[in-house]
Amino acid sequence: MQIKVDPSGTVQNFQDILLSMKQDPTITGVIVFACHANGFTSEQLDPILTEYSLPVIGGVFPSIFHNIEKMDKGTVVVGLTCPFSTHIVKGLSNFKANYNEKLEQTFAQNKMPPTLLIFADAMAKRVSSFVQSLFEVLGLEITYIGGGAGSLDFNQAPCLMCNEGLLVDAAILAGIDISSSIGVKHGYRPVCGPFKVTESDHNVLKSLDWQPAFEVYRQAVNEHSEYHMSIATFGGLSRNYPFGLARLFAEPVVRDPAVLDEEGNIVCVGEVPEGSFVKILHGNPDDLIDAACQAKQVAIDNLEGTASLSLCIDCVSRFLFLQDDYKRELSVVQSEGVPLVGALTLGEIANIGQEYLDFHNKTVVVAMLENV
């Protein structure tokens, strides 16, 4: 395994790193974590990626990290030495797409590896549906690790790296033939609800208990918070009060209220199914950091061998909530003697034990990988 870090985030340095990886005969494929602030464009990267002979999976994220250093600009490239194959699923906003069929065709001739790494366009409208299809087609016998690529401006743009270039509205999957284990936690607790989702359009929440969703949400937050929520203050307060979708025998799956649309509906990161029930959650720094520590420990406890790499997929909204305390979170997910790489993502993809595979928000996923 090789890990190379470019803090400058330039196209030339990225190209040079890829070239050095290709010259190492032990490297079988690369994982790329790049910052949005690098300003990478399709025009810059497509000629590089389409000519690259090794399999590539990667994404553009708000921030990335290497060990305990959080980077708001730069690129981290991981070269693996284990069997590694990539697959692409396009059209993650296509309401007519049958992802079960796409995945069945993709993996029909491929033996499923123990570990599947997934990066998806977080602003695609059907990410949750795609993740549900992963569960239905591939099951829970493998370990899923991944997250949503994109930026904090919440505008959909090319953000996924593969051998076809820089893609938008897609998911990139890499089958990695090594054993791994994960821990998945968030640490948020319910403060009110449940409310029935009486009208939604995929990731757009329109009504709760037959009332406009924003009005129900605003009233609930104002009763709990010392601050007053309005349309103007929605962005600042909503990051502290996500929605929670109930799951049996597990923490609720979080849905982050990202922005209000032109009609005043709440646009979430991830789908909120009509007919489901949600609670409003809240957290404090100590609970969130303790959850991150628990996630790491679960990953360590469930690994049969010895970890050679730790991947952390951490929701960017956890950083926005924790601010200066985020250094504590990065410290607790670090394992002594094990390199750590990862990204602050817009949604996280992971399976919780053998019960669920979900698209999460505000969640930290810590993975331990053997023999990479």
N, C-alpha and C positions, 0 to 999 in steps of 0.2 A: 504493500500500500504506500502511496505517496499523498501528501497533503501540501499544496502550495497556496500561498496567500499573496494577493496583490492589493495593498491598501489604496493604491492610486485609482483603481477601477478603470484603467484605460483599455481600449480595444487591442492595442499593440501588445500590452503585457499579457492580456488574456490569450491572444493568439500564440505568444511565445510559450506560455505555460502548456497549452494544448500540444504544441509541437514537442516540448520536452517529455510530456507523458507518452506520446506516440513513439518516441525513440527508445523508451524502456520496454523491452520485449516481454516483461512480466505483467504489464498493465493491460487489462482486458476491456476496460470501459471507464468512463469518467462521470462524476456527479458534479454539477456546477451550482453554486449559490452566488448570486450576483445582486448588488444593491440597485434599487431604482434610480438612485442619484447618479449612477454611472452614465445614465443617458443612452444606454445601448439601443440601437435601432435595427430593424430588419435589414436595411440597406448596408449596415456595417457588418452584421453577424452572419447573414445568410451565406455570403461567399465563403466564409470560414467554416461554418458548420456543415454545409452541404458537401464540402470537399474532404471532411474529416473522416478517417477510415475506422476509428474506434467508436463503439456505441456511446451516445451522449444522452444524459437526462439532466435537466436543470431548470432553473427558474429565476425570475427577477422578483425581489422581495423588498419590503420597506427597509429592513435591516437584516444583517447576517451576523454570525459569530464564529470565532475560532477559539476554543478553550473558553476563558472567561472574558475575552475581549469582544464587545459588541461593536460592530462596524456599520456606520451609516453610509459609507461609500467604500467600494472595493469588491473583490471577487475572491472566493475560496473554491478551489478545485480539488476534488478527491479522486485519485486514480486507484481503482480496485484491481486486485489480482485474481479474483474468483470469477467463475462463469457468470456472464452478464448479458442480457438481451433486452432490447427496448421495443415498445409497442405504442402506437398512437391511436387515440380515439378522438375524432373530430365532431364538431356540431353539438357542443354541450349546452347550447341555447335553443336547439331545434326541438320544438314541442312535439313533432311527429316522429322523432328518432326512436328506434327500439334499441336501447343499449344492450339488452340481453342478447339480441341477435349479433350486434357488433362484437361483443366480447366472446360469444361462442365461436364466431368466425376467426377472431384474432387468436384465440388459444386452442383451436381445434387440433392443430398439429404440434402443439407445444406442451411438453410436460411441465406442470406447474412447479415452480421453485418454492423453497420454504419461505422466502421473503419477497414481498412485492413493494417497491418504492413507487409512489404516485405523486406527481405534481399536476394540479389542475388550475385552469383559469378561474380565479375566485369570483369574478364578475359574471361568469356564465350562469344562466338562469336555472339550469337543471343539474347542478353539481350533486345535490343530494340524491336525485333520481339515479344518476350515474353510479354513485356509491352504493345505492340499494341494489342496482343490477350486478355490481361486483360481488355482493353477498350472495345473490340468487344464483349466479353462474359459477363462481369460484369457491363459495363456501367459506368456512372459518378455520380450515386446516392450515392455513398459511398466516404469516404475520404481515399485516398491512401497516405501512409507515408513509405518511405524506401530508401535504398541505396545499393551501391555495396561494397561488402566485398573483402578483399585482402590486398596486400602490395605494397609498392612503388618500389619493384624490378620488378613488372609487370609479375611475373612468376605465372602461374596458379597452385594452391595448395589447399588442403582442408582448407576452411575458413568459413563454415557455420555450426552453431550448431543447432541440433534438437534432438529428441528422438531416431533417428537412428544413432547418432554419429556426427562426424565432416565430412562434405560433401564437394565435389568439383563439379563444373559444374552443379549447381542446383539453385533453388530458394526456400526459405522457406517463407510461408505466415501464418500470424496469424490473424484470425478474432476476433476482440475485440468488445464486445457488449456495447460500450459507445459512446457518442457523442463527436465529435472533430471538429477542424477547422485548416486550415493551411494557411500560407503565403509563397509564392515562388518568390524569386528575385535573380538577380545576379549583376546587375549594370555595366556590360560591354557594350561598345558602338562600333558601326561599324566604321572602319577607311578606308576600301577599299572593292571593290567588288560591285555587286555580281559576282561570278564565277560559271559556270555550272559544276556539277560533271559529267564528261563524262566517267569515268570508276572507279568503286569501287567494292570491294568484302566484303560486310557486313561492318566491321569496318576498312577495309584497303582502304585508299584513294590513287588511282593510277594516275588519271589525272584530271586536271581542264582546261576547255576550250580547250580540245584536246592536252594539253601539260602536261609533267610530273608534277605531283602535287607538288613535293618538289621544283622544279624550280620556278613555279608560286608563291608558298607560300614564298620561300626565297626572291625573288625579291620584293614582296609586303612588307614584313617585313623590308627589308633593306631600302626601300624608306621611311618608317615611323620611324624606330628606329635609334638611334645614334650608335648602335652596329651592327656588321656585322654577319649575320647568315651564317653558313656553316654546313657541316655534323657534325663537331666537336662541334660546339656551339649550335646545334639544341635543346638539352635538356634544356639548360639554358634559351634560348630565347622563346621557344615555349610555355612555361607556361604563358607568358605574352601576347600571341597572339593566342587565340583560334578561332575556326570557329563558326559561328552562322547560324543556319537553320531558315529561316523565318517562323513566325507564325502570323496569322491575329489577331490584337487586343491584342497582348501580346509581351513580350520580346522575342527575338529570342532564340531558344533552343541551348545551347552551346555544342560543341563537342571539347573535349580536345585532341590536337595532342600529343600523349604520347611518341612514339619512332619511329625510322625509321627501317624498316625491311631490310633484306639482299639485297633486290633489290632496296632499296632507296625509297620505298613507305612509306606514312605516316600512321602509325597505330594509330587509335583514340580510345578513351574510349567511346564506343557506335557506332552504325551503322550510316553510311553516305550514304543515298540511291542514287543510280545512277539516274541521271536526275534531282536531286534536285539542288537548288542554295544555295551557302554559301557566307557569307561575313566574312572578317577577323575583329575580335573585339580586343579592347584594353580597359584597365581600369586603374583607379588610386585609391589609398587607400581610399580617402574620398568618392568616388562614391560607392565602394564596401561596406563600412561600413554603408553608408546611406541606401543602398539596404537591408542590414540585418535588420536595424531598421524598415524599411518599412514592411519587411516580418513578423516581430513580431507583428507589429501594425495591419496588415491585419488579422492575426490569432486571435488576441484579439477582433477585431471589429466583426468578423464573428461567435464568440462563443456565443451561446444563454445563457448558464449557467455560472458557475464559474469553472475556470481551477484548477485542483489539480496536474497536471503534465505537464511539457513542454518537448517535444522531439525536438532536433535539429539535423538535418542531414545536414552536412556542407562539401562541397567538400574540399579534402585535398589540392588541388591546390590553393585554396583561402589562406590557411595558407602559402604555399610556396611563394605566391606572396606578402602577407602582412607582413610576418615575425614578427618583434616586434610589428607591428600595430595590429596583430591578437588579442591581449588582448582587444583592443577596440571593435572588433567584438563580442567576447564572452560577453563583458559587455553589449552591446546594445541588445543582444537577451535574456538576463536574465530579467525575470519579478519578481518584488518584491513579496515575499511570495509564489512563485511557484517554486518547485524543478525543476532543469534543468538537463537532461541527454542527451547523444548523442554521435556522432562519426564523425570523419573526414573520409569521404567515397571516393570511386572511382566511382563517378556517383551517382545521386540522382533520386529517383522515387517519383513523386507527380503529382497530377492533379491541373491544374490552373483554378479555378472557375469551370464552367460547360462546358468549351470549349475543353480542352485537358488533356490527360494523357500522360506523356512523361518520357523518361530516360534522365535526364539532366546531364550536367557537369558544374563545376565552379559555382554552384548554392547553395544558402542556403535555406533550408526548415525548417520553424519553425511551430511546431504543438502544439496546446493546447488541452489537454484531460480532460474530466470531469469524476469525480467519479471512479477513478481507484483504 
